[in-house]
Amino acid sequence: MQGRPLARFPSDFHFSLSTFTSAGTDGALKSYADNRHGYMTLEVSAATLKGDFYTVPHPQEAWGNPADHHDSFTLDLKSHRVS
């Protein structure tokens, strides 16, 4: 079984997610780091779900540069509130 070929985009291609809101809430999901690669870490406990997003250097930048903490959230699992 062969996999599908990877999509190829022009080197100047940037995408941006629109703001996503959910009816009945005051929360919104927004994307601001659409020009950097990155990763997210998640910590889960009985009381909270905590996420941290980090951006990393571009291939042409020094690999020794540290990841940059870009954004974070904490979801209280009991009250369903995000901070």
NORVENZI-V26050 format. One record per pair of residues at least 4 apart in sequence whose ideal C-beta (glycine too) atoms are under 7 Angstrom apart, sorted by the first residue. I is the first residue (numbers start at 0). J is the second residue. If there is no record, write none. Layout:
I:J  I:J
This chain:
8:12  13:33  13:34  14:33  15:30  15:33  16:30  18:27  18:29  19:27  19:28  20:27  21:26  26:81  32:37  32:54  32:69  35:54  36:55  37:52  37:53  37:54  37:55  37:69  38:53  39:50  39:51  39:52  40:51  41:48  41:50  42:49  43:48  46:75  46:76  46:77  47:73  47:74  47:75  47:76  48:74  48:76  49:73  50:71  50:72  51:68  51:71  52:69  52:70  52:71  53:66  53:67  53:68  53:69  54:66  54:67  54:69  55:66  56:60  56:61  56:62  56:64  60:64  72:81  73:81  73:82  74:81  75:79  75:80
